[in-house]
Amino acid sequence: MTTYKTYKKTLTAALIALSIAISGCTDIAGNPIEDDSTTEESQKTQTASVTRTSTDTKHSEGTAQAASAKLSSARETPAVRVAREVGPAVVGITNKAVARDIFNRQFESTGVGSGVIFKSDGYIVTNNHVIEGAKELIVSLSDGRTVNAELVGTDEMTDIAVVRVDAKDLPAAKFGNSDEVVVGEPAIAIGNPLGLEFQGSVTVGVISALNRTLELSDRRVKLFQTDAAINQGNSGGPLLNADGEVIGINSAKLASNGVEGMGFAIPINTVQTIIDELLEKGYVARPYLGVTIFDKPTAARYGYQLTIDKGVYIFQVRLDSPAGRMGLERGDVLLSIDGKEVNTVSEVRNEIAAHKVGDKVKIKYEHNGIEQESEITLEEMPQVTNDAG
């Protein structure tokens, strides 16, 4: 055993000496001390390494292109073409926000969603809930770069937002016409399900249904339904047709035990209208009456009990609003708008949302037990308001 230890020590010393002879001088801890020639040689090595990496990347891209060029007509499916052509325009969006725990202590939370570049000078459309509450937004581009983004504008009602990065000549996707979409045609989703580890994932299905109406937070929205897999992290990414055109922005998934293949996307024609307003104003101008209203379920939520048989109860009126100037008061009951009965908060919202700022609408309401009719001009909703209608 003693002979082996002696031999081991001798061998270790010899290896250290050999290492010093090859690598140059070391400090007392055995770390190399680089002279100028060593530093210069190291820089040359690093430069060579970067060159090799760049060459490897180009080689990899060239190999992928060559492989794509060799695909048979059977393998060159619409999904393959769309992934190749539109995939580079899909980005990851990391939202760094400040949240609070159950003890009201602040902590940083991080969420990841998707987005799609629609203008080559850095404009990206995504979902409002992807960027909501962000302290910092970081965009991960398909070429490997990560850049900070600024918020251009957002619309909570349609769950659409636009952000911008300081970059030029980016790959941009082309918008299609969602009014021409038909049930059964191919639908291709690209995004980052479950995070950036799966960035650029492609899933394929069909358009399952048109004009699906979902109630989300007392608002009704019309969406496309698809069976293309859409998971957490896909939000904000594009839904595409077989021509590689964006026909929708993936927004929500019906999550329930035993339910599969039910994803939803906002039709791109709706998205385009929102984008235009966000680029022009930074927000979407919407008409409003200027009242806070309760239906029976809403009143119960706040501890009130309504005894009305129809209509919605006017709980509060803004004095500087269309309703206030017309003379509506707390306790009045709104019965109909333009001849359509309204018995829920969402019905009032939808009837008002169907109009534009400046439109005149006829309303029927009950005041002190007496039904009355009047015409009211809708005005632009203030940007900070809790009004229901």
C-alpha positions, 0 to 999 in steps of 0.5 A, spaced: 500 500 500 505 504 501 509 503 495 502 505 491 501 511 495 508 513 493 507 511 486 501 515 486 504 522 489 510 521 484 505 520 478 501 526 480 507 531 481 509 529 474 503 531 471 503 537 474 509 539 472 507 537 465 501 541 465 506 547 467 510 546 462 505 546 457 500 551 459 505 556 462 506 559 469 501 558 474 500 562 481 500 559 487 493 556 487 495 553 480 492 557 476 495 559 469 498 566 468 497 569 461 503 573 458 501 578 452 503 572 447 498 567 451 492 573 451 493 574 444 493 566 442 487 566 447 483 571 443 485 568 436 482 561 439 476 565 441 475 568 434 476 562 431 471 559 436 466 564 434 468 563 426 466 556 427 460 557 431 457 562 425 460 557 420 456 551 424 450 555 424 450 557 416 452 549 415 446 547 419 441 552 415 444 550 409 443 543 411 436 544 413 434 548 406 437 542 402 433 537 406 427 541 405 429 541 397 429 534 397 422 533 400 417 529 396 411 532 394 407 527 399 412 530 404 411 537 402 405 538 406 401 545 407 404 545 415 411 544 412 410 550 408 407 554 413 412 552 418 418 554 414 415 561 411 411 563 417 415 560 423 421 565 423 415 571 424 413 567 431 416 570 437 416 568 445 414 574 450 416 574 457 412 578 462 416 580 468 411 583 473 410 584 480 405 580 484 403 580 491 403 573 496 398 572 501 402 576 506 401 582 501 409 581 500 411 583 493 415 578 488 417 578 481 413 573 477 414 571 470 410 568 465 411 566 457 406 567 451 407 568 444 406 573 439 407 574 431 410 580 427 406 583 423 410 589 421 418 588 419 420 594 423 418 591 429 411 591 431 408 585 434 401 583 436 399 578 442 394 577 447 392 583 452 393 577 458 400 575 455 403 583 457 398 585 463 401 588 469 408 587 465 414 591 469 418 589 463 417 585 456 422 581 453 421 578 446 425 572 444 426 572 436 427 566 432 434 567 430 436 567 438 436 574 439 432 577 446 430 584 446 426 589 450 419 591 448 415 597 449 407 597 449 404 600 444 397 599 446 392 594 449 385 592 449 382 588 455 375 587 452 378 583 445 384 581 449 389 584 444 395 588 445 401 591 440 408 591 442 414 594 439 421 592 439 427 596 436 429 592 430 429 592 422 428 587 417 424 582 421 420 577 418 413 579 418 407 574 417 401 576 412 394 577 415 388 573 411 381 574 411 377 571 416 370 572 413 372 567 408 374 561 413 370 555 412 369 549 417 373 543 416 379 547 412 386 546 415 388 550 421 395 551 423 398 554 430 405 556 432 407 558 438 411 556 445 406 551 449 409 551 456 414 556 455 420 557 451 423 550 451 418 548 446 419 555 442 416 555 435 412 548 436 407 547 430 400 543 431 395 542 426 388 541 426 382 544 422 377 549 423 372 546 428 366 552 428 365 559 426 362 564 431 363 561 437 360 565 442 363 565 449 362 569 456 368 572 458 368 576 465 361 579 463 363 580 456 361 576 450 366 575 444 366 571 438 371 566 436 374 561 431 374 554 434 379 549 432 382 542 434 389 544 433 393 543 440 393 550 443 396 550 450 398 555 456 404 559 452 400 559 445 396 565 447 398 570 442 401 566 437 398 565 430 392 561 427 394 560 420 391 557 414 394 552 409 396 558 405 400 561 410 396 567 412 394 569 419 386 568 420 386 568 428 390 570 434 390 564 439 387 567 445 383 561 450 383 554 451 377 551 454 380 547 460 376 542 463 377 534 465 375 530 459 375 535 454 380 535 448 381 539 442 377 545 443 382 551 442 379 558 440 382 564 436 380 571 435 378 572 428 384 576 424 379 581 421 377 583 428 384 583 430 386 588 424 381 593 427 383 593 434 391 594 431 389 600 427 386 603 433 392 601 437 397 604 432 393 610 432 391 612 439 394 607 443 387 605 445 380 603 442 375 608 443 368 605 445 361 608 446 358 608 453 352 610 457 355 612 463 351 607 468 353 602 473 348 596 472 346 590 476 342 584 474 340 579 479 346 575 479 351 581 479 347 584 485 347 577 489 355 577 488 355 584 491 350 582 497 344 586 494 337 582 492 333 585 486 326 584 486 325 586 479 322 582 474 325 584 467 331 589 465 337 591 469 337 596 475 341 602 474 345 603 481 349 609 479 349 614 474 355 619 472 353 626 472 358 628 466 355 622 461 350 621 456 346 618 461 347 623 466 345 629 462 339 625 459 336 625 466 337 617 468 337 616 476 339 611 481 333 606 481 331 607 474 330 600 470 333 600 463 328 595 459 331 595 452 335 599 447 333 600 440 327 595 441 331 589 444 330 587 451 336 587 456 335 583 462 343 582 463 349 586 464 352 582 458 346 584 454 347 591 455 354 591 454 353 587 447 348 592 445 352 598 446 358 595 443 354 594 437 354 601 436 360 607 434 361 613 438 356 619 436 351 614 434 344 615 437 340 609 440 333 609 443 332 606 450 326 604 454 326 605 462 322 605 468 322 611 472 318 611 479 314 605 476 312 609 469 315 606 463 318 612 459 322 612 452 328 617 450 333 618 445 341 618 447 347 620 443 353 615 445 359 618 447 367 615 448 368 612 454 373 615 458 379 611 459 379 610 466 372 607 468 368 602 472 362 603 468 358 597 466 355 600 460 
